[in-house]
Amino acid sequence: MTSLVRCQRLLVGHGALVLLLGFALGFGFLFFLIGEIALWPIPGRIVYQLPGTYDAWRMAHMEGVVNGFGLWIVALVLPLVPLSEVLRVRITWGMVIVAWTIVLASALDPIFPDARGLAFGKNIPNTIAFFLFYVGILTVIWVVAVIAVKSLAAARAEGLQD
């Protein structure tokens, strides 16, 4: 199996897992909205208002969905980007790290008060979220910059204007 196919499979597999986590967080969002834990046709319900806010639950759910599909998109475009085998593997694992850190950081906010991770400090969950976001954001900036530079350089070398 080529390095490219292996990288694509890793991205697709992790994308599916991140999507599944996003779906699970979507159930948390649903339970938050209805103020109870209940799934028809499963009998019974638990009347309990989950902690968090509408925005926090929506964001956690959507981060899972967006990052899962983002990994699938990178798997699709990976063959178009002229990368060395080493750089392709780094891009692949970089995007896996991005997806998991962003989704896990976003999942802390609805569960723990004041854990948005926007600034360093406040409390332990917020600090954890901050560092997860920090790693994810710096990594995705590096990945996108490498993809842009390599792709545009190849297009220019082929005589295409950008």
N, C-alpha and C positions, 0 to 999 in steps of 0.2 A: 504494500500500500504506500502510495506516495505521501510525502509530507503534507502536500496541499490537501489531499483527501482526508488525511487524519486530522488536520487542523479544522477543516470544514465540519467533520463529524463531531469534534469536541465543541465547536461553536453551536451546532444544532442541538447536541445533547444538553449542554448547559443552558442554552436558550429555552429548551423545553422545561427544564427544572425551574428556571427563573419564572417562566410563565405559570407553572403550577403553583409556585409560591405566591405569585400575583393573584391567581384565582383564589387561593386560600385566604389571602388578605381581603379579597373581594367579599368573601363570606363574612369576615369580621366587619367589613363596612356595612353589609346588609344587616347584620345583627345589631350593630350600633344604631342604624337608622330605624329599625323596628322596635328597639328597646327590649328585645328578648332573643334567646337562642332557640330557634325553631326552624325545622325543615320539613315541609310537607312532602311526602306522605308519612314521614317518620313520626310515630306518635310521641306526644309529650312536648313540653317546652319548658324552658328555664327563663323566668322573668328576671332579667338582669340587664342593666344599662352598662354596656362596655365603656371603659374610660376613653378619653380622647375627644377629638373634635371632628366635625364633618370634613374639614380640609385635610386633617392629618390622615384619616382613614382613606379618603379619596386619593391622596398623594401616594400613600403606601401601596394601594391597589394598582394605581396607574404606573408607578415606577416598575413594578413587577412585569406588567404587560409590555410597557415600552422597552424596557431593557431586554426582555426575552426576545421580542421581535427584532430588537437592535442586533442581537447576536446572530439571528438568522440572516439579517441583511448583510452583515459583515461576511458571513459564510458564503453568501452569493457573490459579493463583489471581490472577495479575496483573489480569485483567479485573474482578475483584471489588473491587479496592482503588481508591478514588477518588483518583487522582493526576493532577497536571498532566503535560503531555507531558514537560517537562524533568525532573521528579522521576521519572517512569516510566523514562526513559532512564538516569538516575543509578542507580536501583534495579537495573536490568538489568545495567549494567556493574559495579556494585558486587558483585552476586552472581557474575558471571563472575570478577571478581578474587578473591572469597572462595574459589570452587571451586579455581581454579588455584593460589593461594598455599598453601592448606591441603594439597592433594594433593602439590604439589612439596616442601613442607616435610616431609611425612610420608615421602616417598620417599627423603629423605636419610638417615634413621635406619638402615635396614637396610644401606645401602651404606657409610656412614662410621661408624666407632666414635665413641661419645659425641656424636652429632649429633641428640639428641632435640629440641633447641630449646626446652627448658622454662625455661632461664635464660640470660641474656646471658653470653657469653664462652666459655671453655674452649678452643675451637678454631674455625677458619674455617667448616667445615661446620655446626657447632652454631650459630654466630652467624648464618649465612645462614638456617638453619631458624628460629631465634628471630625474626628480622625478618619472614620470610614469614608465620609464625604471627601475629605482632603485627599486621601489616597485615590479614590475613584476619579475625582475631577482632574488631578494632575496626570493620572494615567491616560484618561480619555483625551486630554489635550495633546499629549505626546503621540498617541495612536493616530489621531486625526491629522496632526501635523505631518507625520511620516507618510501617511497615505496620500495627503495632498502633494507633498514634495515629490515623492516617487512617481505618482501618476502624471503630474503635470510635466515633470522632466522627461518621462517616456513619451508623452504626447508631443512635446517640443522636439525631441530627437527624431520622431517619426515625421516631422515636418508640419505638424498641426499647430495652429495658433490657439492660445488660450485667452 
